Amino acid sequence: MPEDRSAVRPLTDEDIPAALDLIRLAWPDIPRRAQEEMVRRDPWRAHQRSFGAFVDDRLVSHARFHYRPVRYGTVVLHMTGVCEVTTHPDFRRRGLGHRVLGAALEWMRSVGRHFVMLYTGVHAFYSPLGWGTIEVPLHYLPVRSVPTLGRGAYRVTRLPAVHSARTLADMYEQTCGRHPISLIRTPDYWEQWPHWGKQNLWFGLLEDEWSVAWLDDKPVAYGGLNWSLKRKGSPSIHEACVLPGHEEALFDVFDDLVERSRAAGGDPLELNLPNDHALVRRLEDVSEPSSNTSAMVQILDLPALLEALRPEVERRTSTLTRSAKLRLASPLGAVTIAAAPGEFVVSDTEAPTSVELTSAGLASLVLGFRPVVELCAAGEITAAAEAQKALGVLFPCLHTHYWQIDHF
Ligand SMILES: CC(C)(COP(=O)(O)OP(=O)(O)OC[C@H]1O[C@@H](n2cnc3c(N)ncnc32)[C@H](O)[C@@H]1OP(=O)(O)O)[C@@H](O)C(=O)NCCC(=O)NCCS
């Protein structure tokens, strides 16, 4: 057997230049500076970690793991986003990529992360490690025939991302931040984001500007044009929010985004928004539904996640018509949940009824991506009718979307 001269370890600041060289090889379209800002300006930099594999002390495989807290009702969930997973072309298919991710998964569990998300085109690389593919809804609008939705009642301006931190932070809190499940974005997040979002084809804004609607001097709605993750070089609306009481302003923002999309030659315009979003509902008749299957998710510690969710799930038990005891069995482990009005208990005991879930089915159910009925129809969950009913009450579809904003 030849001697193994490889080692896997977390990276330090001194490794950053070598990591950026490796990343540049895989994604030459994204300026090195934009990649560097992502490492150095991440709002949760202290919780971020990169791992690498070295052969003869040379960095040849790399992956970065960003921390993102998610608000789920009154609970905070700890999410990791994965990006820049790459192995030098000369060192591929030697198991180095899997070793890097394996070390990172161990670390994520040790620091109490609940789940981990990523976007990829290489699903077969991630699925053996426990990730499952989820379907994210998209809608396409032929730009030439998009109707004007607003009445021009609100003045719309375009605000450079670097100058809009405070405006956006406040509006986000009062809009997206109030959704049942949302990405937590602190004032520092808004300060840092434009720097690493800038020029970055994955999360940057077209022209680095937000469209903002105003009532006198008060900002009441905003929206941005990002790049589509599905159609390269095409614009996409990923985020458009409005304060309660000013719903019309969202339509004025939308009209401005369409104008900008036309100017950028983008056709069709993509809506990457949840199915319960006002724009998706309003444009239902003129848009073409589609989906993106590049997102993958993995729950890292199911008992810990269910325990964290307990206060929220317990609240829902009041609408249960009868008590339920279910064994949730997935490739990532099994756990028993017992629910009765006012009570939700997570244990490792036996249960009379078993529910089979794929990795994606489990995450989609527990994190509110899709309704249980749909997940059963798609073969992601196998459950008897009575069990489906109970799961639907305990884990309703929340149209989870807002964590997608960072695209890791
Ligand atoms: C994807 C990538 C990181 C894999 O790195 P790697 O070090 O070669 O991966 P490993 O050797 O650990 O692969 C382990 C297993 O994953 C699967 N796998 C790896 N690369 C794959 C690919 N390109 N397509 C399908 N399956 C793949 C295989 O099952 C492989 O086992 P095998 O070699 O015994 O068949 C590497 O090909 C790469 O850098 N690609 C370009 C950048 C990229 O696309 N990154 C992913 C972005 S999300």
The ligand as an ORCA input file, in Angstrom:
! r2SCAN-3c Opt
* xyz 0 1
  C     -17.554     17.691     -6.654
  C     -16.111     17.606     -6.172
  C     -15.909     18.609     -5.028
  C     -15.851     16.179     -5.671
  O     -14.584     16.127     -5.046
  P     -13.742     14.776     -4.948
  O     -12.642     15.003     -3.987
  O     -13.394     14.292     -6.295
  O     -14.849     13.781     -4.330
  P     -14.643     12.356     -3.681
  O     -13.469     11.666     -4.306
  O     -14.644     12.476     -2.208
  O     -15.987     11.630     -4.167
  C     -16.669     10.725     -3.326
  C     -17.846     10.151     -4.096
  O     -18.750     11.181     -4.500
  C     -19.275     10.891     -5.809
  N     -18.801     11.914     -6.762
  C     -17.692     12.675     -6.682
  N     -17.614     13.526     -7.722
  C     -18.695     13.298     -8.474
  C     -19.184     13.878     -9.701
  N     -18.538     14.866    -10.333
  N     -20.342     13.400    -10.185
  C     -21.024     12.408     -9.549
  N     -20.602     11.834     -8.403
  C     -19.455     12.281     -7.873
  C     -18.742      9.523     -6.188
  O     -19.661      8.564     -5.712
  C     -17.454      9.453     -5.382
  O     -17.072      8.140     -5.086
  P     -16.262      7.262     -6.193
  O     -15.104      8.103     -6.671
  O     -15.830      6.065     -5.410
  O     -17.223      6.959     -7.286
  C     -15.113     17.891     -7.337
  O     -15.464     17.097     -8.437
  C     -15.064     19.334     -7.787
  O     -14.278     20.127     -7.266
  N     -15.884     19.729     -8.783
  C     -15.904     21.077     -9.320
  C     -16.510     22.046     -8.353
  C     -17.903     21.634     -7.960
  O     -18.762     21.363     -8.783
  N     -18.165     21.622     -6.644
  C     -19.450     21.299     -6.073
  C     -20.177     22.548     -5.921
  S     -21.572     22.434     -4.869
*
